């Protein structure tokens, strides 16, 4: 193994360790939150696409967990930001951690991938750019990925919270 390979492997291991640490900190924070709210839920941790991914899941109390999702995921977004702040407080580094509760974000990702593919097909058929409704950064990222997978380009326009995706013809 060359020195460069050793360094790259060490950096990769350090990144994984750092992301695992973020997941552990987030899990501790969220367990405390669940205890305070008197909600049942299990916490799953993973590393996806160079970021820590933490999910709160439950077999029986999914209706209770819906309170933590809120209308259109608004509470989930706020909890994700609070969890990122808790990680930042412990590590000193900005976190890109993703939080999912009761499978909300996973289901949303599937819906948005379909939306992005359909928008790309519509643009291919019409040859005209297509503006989509305003979305959160997470939602826009999923749509951008789906459009790219369909062979087209897209860009975000506007200012938060009214930022939206425009799908562009080839």
Order of alpha helices (4+ residues) and beta strands (2+ residues): alpha-beta-beta-alpha-alpha-beta-alpha-beta-alpha-beta-beta
